[in-house]
Amino acid sequence: MAVKVYGKPQAVCPQRVMHCLVEKGVPFEFVLVDIDAMEHKRPEYMEKHPFGQVPFIADGDFELFESRAIVRYFAAKYADRGPNLLGRTAEERAKVEQWLDVEAISYSPCAFTIVFNLFLLPIRGLPGNKGEAVAAMEKLDKVLEVYEKQLSRTKYLAGDEFTLADLTHIPVTRYIVEHCGLAYLLDDKPHAKAWWEDVSRRPAWKKVMSFVASGASFYAP
Amino acid sequence: MGSVTVYGPPISTAVSRVLACLLEKDVDFKLVNVDMAKGQHKSPDYLKLQPFGQVPAFQDEHATLFESRAICRYICDKYANRGNQSLFGRNGGGPAERAQVEQWLEAESQSFNPPSSALVFQLAFAPRMGLAQDPAAIELNQAKLAKVLDVYERRLGESRFLAGDEFALADLAHLPNAHYICAAGKDDMFASRKNVARWWEEISTRPSWKKVVDMFSAPPA
């Protein structure tokens, strides 16, 4: 039975999960949860996901929520397939975990605030809070300065190979760069800019974008 | 086994998270204080350990790490055969078992931590630092935390601990913030929910956590 991914395909967190599955060559069915109609807050959905968020996955009888828990699960389950996304030793894994947590706690909260105020609200015809967006941009810029230092030493965040720590950044960064006009944040950070150009051109990520654009329900490698 | 060093003041919630894990795992460590009032966390020497200028930082003979939850994961992997061996699923349990812990550890980081950290700052640290409390922020974050605890109440009616029948990293990660909230007199948030109250009583009376709390009032090294 194929993996089922529940969510909205344009949303950042489900895209993280799809990217991991595509990197690992794992087929899946994408089951639409109508966020705009608040389906994720209805009792039937909240039976699966008690916080009423997306994504949620079912791998046979095994069910899981939290996109970063999900990608760790698939990266471990399919460790012998596709690129090594978790490192090979305890120390390498720890570096992956470290930068995954930086993304979760320091990078994405700023990035989400920007996307929410400069993209998501405006496309619904609602005013975004420019003050909040600017404050978040300033914070993100400082975080990116640290990334620049790290990426001047290693090709990817956790070392010289692409791992989950890089993967989880991609969907929200694409929104920042392509939909919020903030590509310039990388202009004075040549290593971070090169990193972004590299990771966003990964074939697996391009397949995710094509899949999302196609509106298909089933992905087969 | 080589020397483990943790850098940071033990009263810091993130530092104490790591200390709790080391104590559960029976791993000896040295605690080196970082005087944040004097800006030591922003000194060039400290920034080499933790480039974001936050606490804790961690070193053993193999790795230098930051991000408290990544450090805890590393301790569980690196010292797998010491102390409590079911903090991350059982040794030999597969990806699914570990993923359950990851799911609730992510829930702690993404849903519990933001409102509870804000409350910890307002209730415990602002007064210490001579800063005025913000009643609106307290009310807002209490309301957010209440929603999260409602989800926990349901979960802990199905399961003894968050990820299953064993105390795990997912539960441990909650200890610092919940401790400060209760110590500041807002323990009714936990006590008024039957299953959460039972869980909190169980995890907060573990000998490892009691030792960490003792360290809060010990003179700095």
Contacts between the chains, C-beta under 8 A, distances in Angstrom:
chain1	res1	chain2	res2	distance
A	50	B	151	4.6
A	50	B	154	6.3
A	50	B	155	6.5
A	51	B	107	6.9
A	51	B	111	5.9
A	51	B	148	7.9
A	51	B	151	5.9
A	62	B	96	5.2
A	62	B	99	7.8
A	64	B	99	5.6
A	64	B	100	7.8
A	64	B	103	5.6
A	65	B	103	6.1
A	66	B	102	7.2
A	66	B	103	5.0
A	66	B	106	3.6
A	66	B	107	6.2
A	66	B	110	7.0
A	68	B	102	7.5
A	68	B	106	5.3
A	69	B	99	5.8
A	69	B	102	3.8
A	69	B	103	4.2
A	69	B	105	7.4
A	69	B	106	4.8
A	70	B	99	7.7
A	72	B	98	7.9
A	72	B	99	6.8
A	72	B	102	5.3
A	73	B	95	5.5
A	73	B	96	7.3
A	73	B	98	7.7
A	73	B	99	3.9
A	73	B	102	6.9
A	76	B	95	4.2
A	76	B	98	7.0
A	76	B	99	7.8
A	77	B	95	4.5
A	90	B	62	7.6
A	90	B	63	8.0
A	90	B	74	6.4
A	90	B	77	4.6
A	90	B	78	4.7
A	91	B	62	4.9
A	91	B	63	4.5
A	91	B	74	7.8
A	91	B	78	8.0
A	93	B	73	7.8
A	93	B	74	7.4
A	93	B	77	6.5
A	94	B	63	5.5
A	94	B	65	5.5
A	94	B	70	6.2
A	94	B	71	7.7
A	94	B	73	7.1
A	94	B	74	3.8
A	94	B	77	7.5
A	94	B	78	7.8
A	95	B	63	7.6
A	95	B	65	7.5
A	97	B	67	7.3
A	97	B	69	7.5
A	97	B	70	3.7
A	97	B	73	5.0
A	97	B	74	6.8
A	98	B	65	5.5
A	98	B	66	6.1
A	98	B	67	4.9
A	98	B	70	4.2
A	98	B	71	7.9
A	100	B	70	7.1
A	101	B	67	3.8
A	101	B	69	5.5
A	101	B	70	4.8
A	101	B	109	7.4
A	102	B	52	7.5
A	102	B	67	6.2
A	104	B	106	7.6
A	104	B	109	6.0
A	104	B	110	6.8
A	105	B	67	7.3
A	105	B	109	6.7
A	105	B	113	7.9
A	106	B	52	6.6
A	109	B	114	7.9
A	143	B	52	7.6
A	146	B	51	4.7
A	146	B	52	5.8
A	149	B	51	6.2
A	150	B	51	7.1
